[in-house]
Amino acid sequence: MQSRRDDLISLFYLLQFFMNGSLWWYNEVQHEQNLRGVIGQLKIKMKAHEMCRGKAKNLIPFGEEVMSYKFQEMPNYAKLKHLLVCVLL
């Protein structure tokens, strides 16, 4: 079952890809057999500030916010919008 939190985390990954041209786990798992399992474990272990490399460093506040939400928690969309506007500026 998916939640709003999952959609926002997916947006966080998508924005990282657009800003850097690749995702942070790409180089770490290129030769792994169980790619999906390894990426899943990396996502669970890593924090937003560890994921945001290169040009995506200004996404850290957005990533920390979306990753702090509980599964059923209602996101603060006004705050998230503000964080994304700050990234664009």
C-alpha positions, 0 to 999 in steps of 0.5 A: 500500500502506498501513501502520500509520503511515498509519493513525496519521496519519489518526487525527492528522488526524481528531483535529484535525478533532474538536478544531477543527471543520475541517482545517488545509488547508481554507482554503488549497485552497478554490478549487483545481482539483486539490484532491487533488494540492494537499492531498497536497503540503501534507501532505508539506511541513508539519510537525506543529507547523505543522498543529496550529492552534487547540485542536489545539495539544496534538496536536503531540507525537502528530503529531510521533511518528506522522510520524517513523515509517518506512513499515514501522516498528512504532509504540510504541503505549504511548507513543502512548497516553500522548500521547493521554491527555495531550491528553485531560487 
